[in-house]
Amino acid sequence: MSEPGRPATWHPQHLSRTASGETYVEDALVREVREEVETQAARHACGNVITVTPYPEGPDVRPRIRTVWATGPPVPAAFAGPRRGGRVDTIDTMPESIERLNKELAEARELLHRKQHHERVLVRTERQVASAEAALKLAEERAAVEQKDVDRLERVSFGALWAMVIGSREERLDIERAEAAAARIRVQQERARVRWLVQDRASLETAGAEFEGAEERFRELLADKERAVLVLGLPAGGELEEIADQTADLRAERRELKEACDAGRRALERVNEIGRLLSSAGTASGWDLLGGGELVSQFKYDKLDSAGRAVAYAQRALDAFSRELVDVGVEQRHRAPAIPNNWLTDVLFDNFLTDAVRNGQIRDATERFRAIRDSVQTTIRSLQERDAEAERSLVRLQTRREALLVED
């Protein structure tokens, strides 16, 4: 770097110190530009460094001046522009150039973080699709077995005739039909889960187009920054670069933490909805044990039916929460339990014993959903604490950055 008031010294060896291993040869064009830059630098009392890159194609590969880095008063803007087969693209003062590079690097790094986040979520979704398809296959097999039991009792066979003789055929048939109906409901729930996960996967694949070229752009800007720091020999360049990297990482972390918290709140809302329905059903079930009557029983079944329909939506929200947690280093999977609602069996065998069994099943399901709720709440609080710490770290980094820039 030249001192103010003296011509800058041309150091072609500096230009080969790049991550890509580029080598530059000074030809007539570069020499002409260099000499004019040195003249302008001496006239305007500013140091300067020239960065040269060749044209990418053409038989007569002519270099172009990519950037003129200057300290002190800027080289006149009129110096930029086409120059006999080459071009001076930009002429900035050093602080302006570094600031511009830092800004572009931060934006490129954030886009790269989003690309990596998107890829991780897509991988996680692929795994969830595979898991859901396997669960659907098992549910379909179970439903087929239950339906075979119903068909076996409905057919005229020795077993069916014997069951009719001993008076157990109709009771067994009603039980098998209820179990087959429950199995079909489970199949419908698993199919809905597979359908939603496949839709999520398709949306993610479409959104991936936004990140094309993100990594290449980041690497290109990183090479620019490396060239600037090495050639200019900035006193605080290394620390400023580290601060910029840490700032980009923390901002990406905060974005991922926020997305995970938002997904957790959506899942929590779904789980709480089921909890309220089960609580109402549990209260009605308690009254049913005391002989509450038909209206109480109907109220209980309505709440259980609503809770059963809500399970699929809760599972979808829990799956989405699980995907977002992967990005923040948390592994958490929740499987929403089935809702006990074999109302046909309850109606056919309406007695104190069946009411007590159903009441116990409702309590168990309520406890399992309460455990899921508590786990999700704890995770959200942990994410919020991490976000607050990341915010404090960002403030410290920005304070240090401002101090370095003021010192420089």
ZAKE-494685 format. One record per residue (C-alpha): residue in one letter; x, y, z. Coordinates in nm, 2 decimals, padded with zeros to 4 digits. Example, Ala and Ser with C-alpha at 12.3 -4.5 7.8 and 13.67 -1.06 7.14 Angstrom:
+-------+--------+--------+--------+
| tornu |     xx |     yy |     zz |
+-------+--------+--------+--------+
|     a |  01.23 | -00.45 |  00.78 |
|     s |  01.37 | -00.11 |  00.71 |
+-------+--------+--------+--------+
***
This chain:
+-------+--------+--------+--------+
| tornu |     xx |     yy |     zz |
+-------+--------+--------+--------+
|     m |  00.00 |  00.00 |  00.00 |
|     s |  00.15 |  00.33 | -00.10 |
|     e |  00.17 |  00.63 |  00.14 |
|     p | -00.05 |  00.93 |  00.06 |
|     g |  00.11 |  01.16 | -00.19 |
|     r |  00.34 |  00.89 | -00.34 |
|     p |  00.27 |  00.66 | -00.64 |
|     a |  00.13 |  00.32 | -00.56 |
|     t |  00.36 |  00.02 | -00.62 |
|     w |  00.24 | -00.26 | -00.85 |
|     h |  00.27 | -00.60 | -00.69 |
|     p |  00.15 | -00.87 | -00.94 |
|     q |  00.24 | -01.14 | -00.69 |
|     h | -00.03 | -01.02 | -00.46 |
|     l | -00.29 | -01.10 | -00.73 |
|     s | -00.21 | -01.47 | -00.74 |
|     r | -00.29 | -01.52 | -00.37 |
|     t | -00.65 | -01.62 | -00.41 |
|     a | -00.85 | -01.93 | -00.32 |
|     s | -00.90 | -02.02 | -00.68 |
|     g | -00.53 | -02.00 | -00.77 |
|     e | -00.58 | -01.74 | -01.04 |
|     t | -00.26 | -01.60 | -01.20 |
|     y | -00.24 | -01.27 | -01.38 |
|     v |  00.01 | -01.15 | -01.64 |
|     e |  00.07 | -00.78 | -01.69 |
|     d |  00.02 | -00.70 | -02.06 |
|     a |  00.01 | -00.37 | -02.24 |
|     l | -00.35 | -00.30 | -02.13 |
|     v | -00.29 | -00.37 | -01.76 |
|     r |  00.03 | -00.17 | -01.77 |
|     e | -00.15 |  00.13 | -01.93 |
|     v | -00.42 |  00.11 | -01.66 |
|     r | -00.17 |  00.07 | -01.38 |
|     e |  00.03 |  00.37 | -01.49 |
|     e | -00.28 |  00.58 | -01.51 |
|     v | -00.40 |  00.47 | -01.17 |
|     e | -00.06 |  00.54 | -01.02 |
|     t | -00.06 |  00.89 | -01.18 |
|     q | -00.41 |  00.96 | -01.04 |
|     a | -00.31 |  00.82 | -00.70 |
|     a | -00.01 |  01.05 | -00.68 |
|     r | -00.22 |  01.35 | -00.80 |
|     h | -00.50 |  01.29 | -00.55 |
|     a | -00.29 |  01.16 | -00.26 |
|     c | -00.45 |  00.82 | -00.24 |
|     g | -00.30 |  00.47 | -00.23 |
|     n | -00.45 |  00.20 | -00.46 |
|     v | -00.44 | -00.16 | -00.56 |
|     i | -00.56 | -00.30 | -00.89 |
|     t | -00.74 | -00.63 | -00.91 |
|     v | -00.74 | -00.79 | -01.26 |
|     t | -00.95 | -01.07 | -01.40 |
|     p | -00.95 | -01.20 | -01.76 |
|     y | -01.24 | -01.22 | -01.99 |
|     p | -01.39 | -01.57 | -01.97 |
|     e | -01.39 | -01.65 | -02.34 |
|     g | -01.26 | -01.53 | -02.68 |
|     p | -00.94 | -01.61 | -02.88 |
|     d | -00.78 | -01.29 | -02.78 |
|     v | -00.83 | -01.31 | -02.40 |
|     r | -00.79 | -00.96 | -02.27 |
|     p | -00.79 | -00.88 | -01.90 |
|     r | -01.03 | -00.64 | -01.75 |
|     i | -00.98 | -00.43 | -01.44 |
|     r | -01.23 | -00.56 | -01.18 |
|     t | -01.18 | -00.32 | -00.90 |
|     v | -00.95 | -00.04 | -00.80 |
|     w | -00.92 | -00.04 | -00.42 |
|     a | -00.82 |  00.30 | -00.29 |
|     t | -00.75 |  00.46 |  00.05 |
|     g | -00.77 |  00.82 |  00.11 |
|     p | -00.95 |  01.05 | -00.14 |
|     p | -01.12 |  00.84 | -00.41 |
|     v | -00.98 |  00.82 | -00.76 |
|     p | -01.20 |  01.03 | -00.99 |
|     a | -01.51 |  00.84 | -01.11 |
|     a | -01.44 |  00.95 | -01.46 |
|     f | -01.15 |  00.70 | -01.46 |
|     a | -01.39 |  00.41 | -01.46 |
|     g | -01.54 |  00.27 | -01.78 |
|     p | -01.43 |  00.08 | -02.10 |
|     r | -01.06 |  00.10 | -02.18 |
|     r | -00.95 | -00.06 | -02.51 |
|     g | -01.07 | -00.42 | -02.45 |
|     g | -01.07 | -00.39 | -02.08 |
|     r | -01.29 | -00.22 | -01.82 |
|     v | -01.25 | -00.06 | -01.48 |
|     d | -01.57 | -00.18 | -01.32 |
|     t | -01.56 |  00.01 | -00.99 |
|     i | -01.35 |  00.26 | -00.81 |
|     d | -01.43 |  00.28 | -00.43 |
|     t | -01.26 |  00.41 | -00.13 |
|     m | -01.14 |  00.12 |  00.09 |
|     p | -01.40 |  00.15 |  00.37 |
|     e | -01.68 |  00.18 |  00.11 |
|     s | -01.56 | -00.12 | -00.08 |
|     i | -01.51 | -00.34 |  00.23 |
|     e | -01.85 | -00.23 |  00.36 |
|     r | -02.01 | -00.32 |  00.03 |
|     l | -01.84 | -00.66 |  00.02 |
|     n | -01.94 | -00.73 |  00.38 |
|     k | -02.30 | -00.65 |  00.31 |
|     e | -02.31 | -00.87 | -00.01 |
|     l | -02.14 | -01.15 |  00.18 |
|     a | -02.38 | -01.13 |  00.47 |
|     e | -02.68 | -01.15 |  00.22 |
|     a | -02.52 | -01.44 |  00.03 |
|     r | -02.43 | -01.62 |  00.36 |
|     e | -02.79 | -01.58 |  00.48 |
|     l | -02.92 | -01.72 |  00.15 |
|     l | -02.68 | -02.01 |  00.18 |
|     h | -02.80 | -02.08 |  00.53 |
|     r | -03.16 | -02.08 |  00.40 |
|     k | -03.06 | -02.32 |  00.13 |
|     q | -02.90 | -02.56 |  00.38 |
|     h | -03.20 | -02.53 |  00.61 |
|     h | -03.43 | -02.61 |  00.31 |
|     e | -03.22 | -02.92 |  00.23 |
|     r | -03.23 | -03.05 |  00.58 |
|     v | -03.60 | -03.00 |  00.61 |
|     l | -03.65 | -03.18 |  00.27 |
|     v | -03.44 | -03.48 |  00.39 |
|     r | -03.64 | -03.49 |  00.72 |
|     t | -03.97 | -03.48 |  00.52 |
|     e | -03.86 | -03.76 |  00.30 |
|     r | -03.80 | -03.97 |  00.61 |
|     q | -04.14 | -03.88 |  00.75 |
|     v | -04.30 | -03.98 |  00.42 |
|     a | -04.13 | -04.32 |  00.43 |
|     s | -04.23 | -04.37 |  00.79 |
|     a | -04.59 | -04.27 |  00.73 |
|     e | -04.62 | -04.50 |  00.42 |
|     a | -04.49 | -04.79 |  00.64 |
|     a | -04.75 | -04.71 |  00.91 |
|     l | -05.02 | -04.69 |  00.64 |
|     k | -04.92 | -05.03 |  00.51 |
|     l | -04.94 | -05.18 |  00.86 |
|     a | -05.28 | -05.01 |  00.92 |
|     e | -05.42 | -05.15 |  00.60 |
|     e | -05.30 | -05.50 |  00.68 |
|     r | -05.46 | -05.47 |  01.03 |
|     a | -05.78 | -05.35 |  00.87 |
|     a | -05.78 | -05.64 |  00.63 |
|     v | -05.74 | -05.89 |  00.91 |
|     e | -06.03 | -05.73 |  01.10 |
|     q | -06.25 | -05.74 |  00.79 |
|     k | -06.17 | -06.11 |  00.74 |
|     d | -06.29 | -06.18 |  01.09 |
|     v | -06.62 | -06.01 |  01.01 |
|     d | -06.65 | -06.19 |  00.68 |
|     r | -06.58 | -06.52 |  00.85 |
|     l | -06.87 | -06.47 |  01.09 |
|     e | -07.11 | -06.34 |  00.83 |
|     r | -07.05 | -06.64 |  00.60 |
|     v | -07.25 | -06.95 |  00.64 |
|     s | -06.99 | -07.19 |  00.78 |
|     f | -06.95 | -07.45 |  01.05 |
|     g | -06.79 | -07.19 |  01.28 |
|     a | -07.06 | -06.94 |  01.22 |
|     l | -07.33 | -07.20 |  01.27 |
|     w | -07.17 | -07.32 |  01.59 |
|     a | -07.15 | -06.96 |  01.72 |
|     m | -07.51 | -06.92 |  01.64 |
|     v | -07.60 | -07.24 |  01.83 |
|     i | -07.42 | -07.13 |  02.15 |
|     g | -07.57 | -06.78 |  02.12 |
|     s | -07.24 | -06.59 |  02.08 |
|     r | -07.25 | -06.52 |  01.70 |
|     e | -07.43 | -06.18 |  01.71 |
|     e | -07.22 | -06.05 |  02.00 |
|     r | -06.90 | -06.16 |  01.84 |
|     l | -07.01 | -06.02 |  01.51 |
|     d | -07.09 | -05.68 |  01.66 |
|     i | -06.75 | -05.67 |  01.83 |
|     e | -06.56 | -05.76 |  01.51 |
|     r | -06.75 | -05.50 |  01.32 |
|     a | -06.66 | -05.24 |  01.57 |
|     e | -06.30 | -05.34 |  01.56 |
|     a | -06.30 | -05.34 |  01.18 |
|     a | -06.46 | -04.99 |  01.18 |
|     a | -06.19 | -04.87 |  01.42 |
|     a | -05.92 | -05.02 |  01.19 |
|     r | -06.07 | -04.84 |  00.89 |
|     i | -06.06 | -04.51 |  01.07 |
|     r | -05.70 | -04.57 |  01.15 |
|     v | -05.63 | -04.63 |  00.78 |
|     q | -05.80 | -04.31 |  00.69 |
|     q | -05.59 | -04.12 |  00.94 |
|     e | -05.27 | -04.27 |  00.81 |
|     r | -05.37 | -04.20 |  00.45 |
|     a | -05.44 | -03.84 |  00.54 |
|     r | -05.09 | -03.81 |  00.70 |
|     v | -04.92 | -03.96 |  00.40 |
|     r | -05.12 | -03.72 |  00.17 |
|     w | -05.02 | -03.42 |  00.37 |
|     l | -04.66 | -03.52 |  00.40 |
|     v | -04.64 | -03.58 |  00.02 |
|     q | -04.79 | -03.23 | -00.03 |
|     d | -04.53 | -03.08 |  00.20 |
|     r | -04.25 | -03.25 |  00.01 |
|     a | -04.38 | -03.13 | -00.32 |
|     s | -04.40 | -02.77 | -00.19 |
|     l | -04.04 | -02.80 | -00.06 |
|     e | -03.91 | -02.93 | -00.39 |
|     t | -04.08 | -02.64 | -00.57 |
|     a | -03.94 | -02.38 | -00.33 |
|     g | -03.58 | -02.51 | -00.39 |
|     a | -03.56 | -02.32 | -00.71 |
|     e | -03.51 | -02.00 | -00.51 |
|     f | -03.17 | -02.12 | -00.39 |
|     e | -03.01 | -02.21 | -00.72 |
|     g | -02.66 | -02.06 | -00.74 |
|     a | -02.66 | -01.96 | -00.38 |
|     e | -02.34 | -02.15 | -00.30 |
|     e | -02.16 | -02.04 | -00.61 |
|     r | -02.24 | -01.67 | -00.54 |
|     f | -02.12 | -01.71 | -00.18 |
|     r | -01.79 | -01.86 | -00.29 |
|     e | -01.74 | -01.59 | -00.55 |
|     l | -01.79 | -01.31 | -00.29 |
|     l | -01.57 | -01.50 | -00.04 |
|     a | -01.29 | -01.50 | -00.29 |
|     d | -01.34 | -01.12 | -00.35 |
|     k | -01.32 | -01.06 |  00.03 |
|     e | -01.01 | -01.28 |  00.06 |
|     r | -00.84 | -01.08 | -00.22 |
|     a | -00.93 | -00.75 | -00.06 |
|     v | -00.81 | -00.85 |  00.29 |
|     l | -00.48 | -01.00 |  00.17 |
|     v | -00.39 | -00.73 | -00.08 |
|     l | -00.49 | -00.44 |  00.13 |
|     g | -00.34 | -00.59 |  00.45 |
|     l | -00.62 | -00.44 |  00.67 |
|     p | -00.51 | -00.42 |  01.03 |
|     a | -00.85 | -00.54 |  01.16 |
|     g | -00.95 | -00.72 |  00.85 |
|     g | -00.93 | -01.07 |  01.00 |
|     e | -01.14 | -00.97 |  01.31 |
|     l | -01.40 | -00.79 |  01.10 |
|     e | -01.43 | -01.09 |  00.87 |
|     e | -01.48 | -01.31 |  01.18 |
|     i | -01.74 | -01.08 |  01.32 |
|     a | -01.92 | -01.08 |  00.98 |
|     d | -01.92 | -01.46 |  00.97 |
|     q | -02.04 | -01.49 |  01.33 |
|     t | -02.31 | -01.23 |  01.27 |
|     a | -02.44 | -01.41 |  00.97 |
|     d | -02.44 | -01.74 |  01.16 |
|     l | -02.63 | -01.59 |  01.46 |
|     r | -02.89 | -01.43 |  01.23 |
|     a | -02.95 | -01.76 |  01.06 |
|     e | -02.97 | -01.93 |  01.39 |
|     r | -03.23 | -01.68 |  01.52 |
|     r | -03.43 | -01.73 |  01.20 |
|     e | -03.43 | -02.11 |  01.24 |
|     l | -03.52 | -02.08 |  01.61 |
|     k | -03.81 | -01.85 |  01.53 |
|     e | -03.94 | -02.09 |  01.26 |
|     a | -03.91 | -02.38 |  01.51 |
|     c | -04.09 | -02.18 |  01.78 |
|     d | -04.37 | -02.09 |  01.54 |
|     a | -04.41 | -02.45 |  01.44 |
|     g | -04.41 | -02.55 |  01.81 |
|     r | -04.69 | -02.31 |  01.89 |
|     r | -04.90 | -02.44 |  01.60 |
|     a | -04.85 | -02.79 |  01.73 |
|     l | -04.93 | -02.68 |  02.08 |
|     e | -05.25 | -02.53 |  01.97 |
|     r | -05.36 | -02.85 |  01.80 |
|     v | -05.26 | -03.06 |  02.11 |
|     n | -05.44 | -02.83 |  02.35 |
|     e | -05.76 | -02.85 |  02.14 |
|     i | -05.75 | -03.23 |  02.17 |
|     g | -05.68 | -03.19 |  02.55 |
|     r | -05.99 | -02.97 |  02.59 |
|     l | -06.21 | -03.22 |  02.40 |
|     l | -06.08 | -03.52 |  02.60 |
|     s | -06.13 | -03.32 |  02.93 |
|     s | -06.49 | -03.27 |  02.84 |
|     a | -06.53 | -03.63 |  02.74 |
|     g | -06.37 | -03.74 |  03.06 |
|     t | -06.61 | -03.54 |  03.27 |
|     a | -06.90 | -03.68 |  03.08 |
|     s | -06.76 | -04.03 |  03.12 |
|     g | -06.75 | -03.98 |  03.50 |
|     w | -07.11 | -03.89 |  03.50 |
|     d | -07.18 | -04.18 |  03.28 |
|     l | -07.04 | -04.41 |  03.54 |
|     l | -07.30 | -04.28 |  03.78 |
|     g | -07.58 | -04.35 |  03.53 |
|     g | -07.59 | -04.01 |  03.36 |
|     g | -07.82 | -04.12 |  03.09 |
|     e | -07.84 | -04.11 |  02.71 |
|     l | -07.77 | -03.74 |  02.67 |
|     v | -07.45 | -03.76 |  02.88 |
|     s | -07.34 | -04.06 |  02.67 |
|     q | -07.41 | -03.88 |  02.35 |
|     f | -07.22 | -03.57 |  02.47 |
|     k | -06.92 | -03.80 |  02.55 |
|     y | -06.93 | -03.97 |  02.21 |
|     d | -06.95 | -03.63 |  02.03 |
|     k | -06.64 | -03.50 |  02.21 |
|     l | -06.45 | -03.82 |  02.14 |
|     d | -06.55 | -03.81 |  01.78 |
|     s | -06.43 | -03.45 |  01.75 |
|     a | -06.10 | -03.54 |  01.92 |
|     g | -06.05 | -03.83 |  01.68 |
|     r | -06.09 | -03.60 |  01.38 |
|     a | -05.85 | -03.35 |  01.54 |
|     v | -05.57 | -03.61 |  01.58 |
|     a | -05.47 | -03.61 |  01.22 |
|     y | -05.43 | -03.23 |  01.22 |
|     a | -05.23 | -03.25 |  01.54 |
|     q | -05.00 | -03.52 |  01.40 |
|     r | -04.93 | -03.30 |  01.09 |
|     a | -04.84 | -03.01 |  01.31 |
|     l | -04.62 | -03.23 |  01.53 |
|     d | -04.44 | -03.37 |  01.22 |
|     a | -04.38 | -03.01 |  01.10 |
|     f | -04.24 | -02.92 |  01.44 |
|     s | -04.01 | -03.22 |  01.44 |
|     r | -03.87 | -03.11 |  01.10 |
|     e | -03.79 | -02.76 |  01.22 |
|     l | -03.62 | -02.89 |  01.54 |
|     v | -03.37 | -03.08 |  01.33 |
|     d | -03.22 | -02.75 |  01.21 |
|     v | -03.16 | -02.63 |  01.57 |
|     g | -03.00 | -02.95 |  01.68 |
|     v | -03.30 | -03.10 |  01.87 |
|     e | -03.43 | -03.45 |  01.80 |
|     q | -03.79 | -03.48 |  01.91 |
|     r | -04.07 | -03.70 |  01.77 |
|     h | -04.42 | -03.73 |  01.90 |
|     r | -04.68 | -03.98 |  01.78 |
|     a | -05.04 | -03.87 |  01.87 |
|     p | -05.22 | -04.16 |  02.03 |
|     a | -05.55 | -04.29 |  01.90 |
|     i | -05.87 | -04.17 |  02.06 |
|     p | -06.08 | -04.45 |  02.23 |
|     n | -06.42 | -04.42 |  02.06 |
|     n | -06.56 | -04.76 |  01.99 |
|     w | -06.91 | -04.63 |  02.05 |
|     l | -07.08 | -04.93 |  01.89 |
|     t | -06.93 | -05.16 |  02.15 |
|     d | -07.03 | -04.92 |  02.43 |
|     v | -07.39 | -04.91 |  02.30 |
|     l | -07.42 | -05.29 |  02.26 |
|     f | -07.26 | -05.36 |  02.59 |
|     d | -07.38 | -05.07 |  02.80 |
|     n | -07.29 | -05.15 |  03.15 |
|     f | -07.08 | -05.03 |  03.44 |
|     l | -06.78 | -05.24 |  03.33 |
|     t | -06.76 | -05.11 |  02.98 |
|     d | -06.82 | -04.75 |  03.10 |
|     a | -06.53 | -04.80 |  03.35 |
|     v | -06.30 | -04.94 |  03.08 |
|     r | -06.38 | -04.65 |  02.85 |
|     n | -06.33 | -04.40 |  03.13 |
|     g | -05.98 | -04.54 |  03.19 |
|     q | -05.90 | -04.53 |  02.82 |
|     i | -06.00 | -04.16 |  02.81 |
|     r | -05.78 | -04.08 |  03.11 |
|     d | -05.49 | -04.26 |  02.96 |
|     a | -05.52 | -04.07 |  02.63 |
|     t | -05.56 | -03.74 |  02.82 |
|     e | -05.24 | -03.81 |  03.01 |
|     r | -05.05 | -03.90 |  02.69 |
|     f | -05.16 | -03.58 |  02.52 |
|     r | -05.07 | -03.38 |  02.84 |
|     a | -04.72 | -03.53 |  02.82 |
|     i | -04.69 | -03.42 |  02.46 |
|     r | -04.81 | -03.08 |  02.55 |
|     d | -04.56 | -03.04 |  02.84 |
|     s | -04.28 | -03.17 |  02.62 |
|     v | -04.36 | -02.92 |  02.34 |
|     q | -04.39 | -02.63 |  02.59 |
|     t | -04.05 | -02.72 |  02.75 |
|     t | -03.89 | -02.73 |  02.41 |
|     i | -04.04 | -02.39 |  02.31 |
|     r | -03.91 | -02.23 |  02.63 |
|     s | -03.56 | -02.37 |  02.56 |
|     l | -03.57 | -02.23 |  02.21 |
|     q | -03.67 | -01.89 |  02.33 |
|     e | -03.38 | -01.89 |  02.58 |
|     r | -03.14 | -01.98 |  02.30 |
|     d | -03.29 | -01.70 |  02.09 |
|     a | -03.24 | -01.45 |  02.37 |
|     e | -02.88 | -01.55 |  02.41 |
|     a | -02.82 | -01.52 |  02.03 |
|     e | -02.97 | -01.17 |  02.04 |
|     r | -02.73 | -01.07 |  02.32 |
|     s | -02.44 | -01.21 |  02.12 |
|     l | -02.54 | -01.01 |  01.82 |
|     v | -02.54 | -00.69 |  02.02 |
|     r | -02.19 | -00.76 |  02.15 |
|     l | -02.06 | -00.83 |  01.80 |
|     q | -02.21 | -00.51 |  01.66 |
|     t | -02.06 | -00.31 |  01.94 |
|     r | -01.72 | -00.46 |  01.87 |
|     r | -01.76 | -00.40 |  01.50 |
|     e | -01.84 | -00.04 |  01.55 |
|     a | -01.54 |  00.00 |  01.77 |
|     l | -01.31 | -00.15 |  01.51 |
|     l | -01.44 |  00.07 |  01.23 |
|     v | -01.40 |  00.38 |  01.44 |
|     e | -01.05 |  00.28 |  01.53 |
|     d | -00.97 |  00.23 |  01.16 |
+-------+--------+--------+--------+
***
